[in-house]
Amino acid sequence: MVGKSQIKFIKSLQQKKYRNQHRMFVVEGIKTVQELLDSSFEPHKVYAIAEGTITTDQIDIELISEPDLLRMSSLKNPNKVLGVFKFPEIKTIKDQGWILALDDVRDPGNLGTIIRLCDWFGIKQLVCSENTVDCYNPKVLQATMGSITRVDIVYTDLIQFIKASSLPVYGTFMDGADVHTEKMPEKGILVMGNEANGISKAIENLVDQKISIPQFGSRETESLNVATATAIFLNEIRRVGK
Amino acid sequence: MVGKSQIKFIKSLQQKKYRNQHRMFVVEGIKTVQELLDSSFEPHKVYAIAEGTITTDQIDIELISEPDLLRMSSLKNPNKVLGVFKFPEIKTIKDQGWILALDDVRDPGNLGTIIRLCDWFGIKQLVCSENTVDCYNPKVLQATMGSITRVDIVYTDLIQFIKASSLPVYGTFMDGADVHTEKMPEKGILVMGNEANGISKAIENLVDQKISIPQFGSRETESLNVATATAIFLNEIRRVGK
């Protein structure tokens, strides 16, 4: 039986405020918890409803009842295992390879999808503005499918970060140069903007090259969603020289 | 004041069964309702909470109270306008240009995003297997943002459809040829599979060319989500000759 205070603690980690206070976050489901255990993330507690659902020699797994799991879970149908992990050490972003920078992406599903895309395309560094949704938000973690273990994510003042970097800065704008014909360098910073407002004026002023995905349909069409646009731009970046 | 039976009728259209029975569907929000009114879709009823929110000479707009709108809406925060539209006439798919075919895509958000992508990339014909989520599902309509007016969508037996077509059939598989180097023709059918199981065996047997998006990250990475993968493939198709 899990104590009330423990359940309260784990539930509190659904909120960013308490995650930042304790520097811990919660991950659910056999596959994702196992991926985190197999990565450099450090576990604080791992709960499972049966033995053998998960394997690790890093920590003792605490067996709990299904009702207790349901009580600490943020999901309607929890998946057998729940882990509490410590925040990784804050990484320093290096001026190497392509870096993806997010200027206030707010939707957890979009951020989760974007982290998964970084993992697929081998983008190792993701820099988020301070108002971008927290990557340890349970909905983000659910959408990343363990990719978070393979991408270094840093929250920082994006303006200062870009000013301090020597890499060329690419930003996505409706009136940018056609990404199909624009020659992309081997390294740089790609900035993607907020769902409703795109890239902010302050960041726009720091962009060296505006790029866009050409439109083949009617003019009335809404711009692409930030996650699908990121998919296309990362694919284009990796296409270089082919 | 809107009668109870009218509210009951509109609520019933949240279910596929009743949509198919009445051959009508519901759209919400000023922008999307206006786009449908400006398209070839035929309105059955349009409700608004104030005059001037929407303009059309096709039909009289019925002014209703906010509580009545809330009662008929599927949204927590309805957006001023609700329209009931008739199903369009069933289209015949022609063997021209690129056709996107979906083999049991189940998630409404994915289908909505895919319709929006078709619109952006000028894919005019979308063929869905009978088990693909209904395109008049409220969650799909919310995600399409009006794009549904510019893409012809047909639900049919996908196996029969592919067999009857003379177009080359491209299917997406993890072990397919690299889409970056594969030369894509000017027309064809692109098949995208189910979220969990990919393309079914029966359809796989009809595929002329398997293609894939090359992976640049670690091998452990989950495959891309069907909507982001569709974004990349449609972009690649339109890149031909550039």
Boltz contact constraints between the chains, C-beta under 6 A:
constraints:
  - contact:
      token1: [A, 119]
      token2: [B, 217]
      max_distance: 6.0
  - contact:
      token1: [A, 119]
      token2: [B, 221]
      max_distance: 6.0
  - contact:
      token1: [A, 120]
      token2: [B, 215]
      max_distance: 6.0
  - contact:
      token1: [A, 120]
      token2: [B, 217]
      max_distance: 6.0
  - contact:
      token1: [A, 120]
      token2: [B, 221]
      max_distance: 6.0
  - contact:
      token1: [A, 120]
      token2: [B, 224]
      max_distance: 6.0
  - contact:
      token1: [A, 121]
      token2: [B, 216]
      max_distance: 6.0
  - contact:
      token1: [A, 122]
      token2: [B, 216]
      max_distance: 6.0
  - contact:
      token1: [A, 122]
      token2: [B, 217]
      max_distance: 6.0
  - contact:
      token1: [A, 145]
      token2: [B, 222]
      max_distance: 6.0
  - contact:
      token1: [A, 150]
      token2: [B, 218]
      max_distance: 6.0
  - contact:
      token1: [A, 180]
      token2: [B, 239]
      max_distance: 6.0
  - contact:
      token1: [A, 180]
      token2: [B, 242]
      max_distance: 6.0
  - contact:
      token1: [A, 215]
      token2: [B, 120]
      max_distance: 6.0
  - contact:
      token1: [A, 216]
      token2: [B, 121]
      max_distance: 6.0
  - contact:
      token1: [A, 216]
      token2: [B, 122]
      max_distance: 6.0
  - contact:
      token1: [A, 216]
      token2: [B, 238]
      max_distance: 6.0
  - contact:
      token1: [A, 217]
      token2: [B, 119]
      max_distance: 6.0
  - contact:
      token1: [A, 217]
      token2: [B, 120]
      max_distance: 6.0
  - contact:
      token1: [A, 217]
      token2: [B, 122]
      max_distance: 6.0
  - contact:
      token1: [A, 218]
      token2: [B, 150]
      max_distance: 6.0
  - contact:
      token1: [A, 221]
      token2: [B, 119]
      max_distance: 6.0
  - contact:
      token1: [A, 221]
      token2: [B, 120]
      max_distance: 6.0
  - contact:
      token1: [A, 222]
      token2: [B, 145]
      max_distance: 6.0
  - contact:
      token1: [A, 224]
      token2: [B, 120]
      max_distance: 6.0
  - contact:
      token1: [A, 228]
      token2: [B, 228]
      max_distance: 6.0
  - contact:
      token1: [A, 228]
      token2: [B, 231]
      max_distance: 6.0
  - contact:
      token1: [A, 231]
      token2: [B, 228]
      max_distance: 6.0
  - contact:
      token1: [A, 231]
      token2: [B, 231]
      max_distance: 6.0
  - contact:
      token1: [A, 231]
      token2: [B, 232]
      max_distance: 6.0
  - contact:
      token1: [A, 232]
      token2: [B, 231]
      max_distance: 6.0
  - contact:
      token1: [A, 232]
      token2: [B, 235]
      max_distance: 6.0
  - contact:
      token1: [A, 235]
      token2: [B, 232]
      max_distance: 6.0
  - contact:
      token1: [A, 238]
      token2: [B, 216]
      max_distance: 6.0
  - contact:
      token1: [A, 239]
      token2: [B, 180]
      max_distance: 6.0
  - contact:
      token1: [A, 242]
      token2: [B, 180]
      max_distance: 6.0
